[in-house]
Amino acid sequence: MITLTDTIGFISAAFTTVAFIPQVVRVWKTKSARDVSLGMYALFNTGVALWLCYGLMIQSWPVIAANSITLVLAGAVMVMKLNFDRNK
């Protein structure tokens, strides 16, 4: 049974995860990540990976789902940053 706590967790996770989609789309379309901070994304991805580990350890599906998707999206921005900046 899904509790109110899990429901709130899934909703908040959805909002914070979906927030990365516009950044991914913009960097992909413009093929430019010049204004994206590599240091910020490196630290952020590390933090998200640790949150994912934490979620797995406590078996919290809202934490696992949100951080898995966020890691993919934020990781994509970081990879594009490294790739697009190197090619210019």
N, C-alpha and C positions, 0 to 999 in steps of 0.2 A: 504494500500500500504506500502510495506517495503521500508524504506528510506536507503540511503547510510550509514547514521549514525547507523541504526539498523543492517545493513549488517556487518559493521566493528565490532560492538558490539558482534554479534553472532560468527563471526570468531575468535575474540580474546577470547571470552568466551570458545569456543570449544578447543582452544589450551591450555589455562590455566587449564581447567577441565580435559582434556585427560592426562595432565601431571601427574595426580595422579594415573592413572591406573597401570603403572609399579611398584609403591610402594605397592599398594594393592596386586598385583599378587605376588610380591616377598615375602611379609610378609606371605601371605597365603601359598605359596609353601614351604617356609622354616620353617613355624610355629615358627618364631622367630622375635621379634621386639625389641631385646635388644638395638640396636643402634638407635632406634627411640626415639625422645625426647617427653615424655608425656606432659611436660609443653608447648612445641611449638604447639603440636596438640590441646591441650585444648584451648590455646589462639586463634589459627587459626580457630578452629571450632566455637568459640564464635564470632569471626570477620565475618566469612562466614554467620552465622545465622543472624547477624545484617545487613549484606549486603542484605540478602534475604528479611528481613523485609523492608529495604529501597526500594528494587526493587518492592515489593508489594505496598508500599505506593505511589510510583511514577508511578506505572503500567508500568514498563519497562521490556518487555519480555526477552531481552538478559540478564539482571541482574537477573531476577527471574530464568530463565532456568539454567544459569551457576551456580548460587549459590545453587540451589536445588540439582543438580547433584554433585557438589563439596562437599557439606555437607554430602551427602551419602557416597562418596568415602573416604573423610578424616575422617568421623565418623567411617567408617569400619576399617580404620587403627588404630584409637584410641581404638576401642573396642577390636580388635585383640591384640593390645599392652597390654591392661589390662588383657585379658584372657590368652595369651601365657606367659607373664611374671609371672603371678600368678601360673601357672602350672609347672614352672621350679624350 
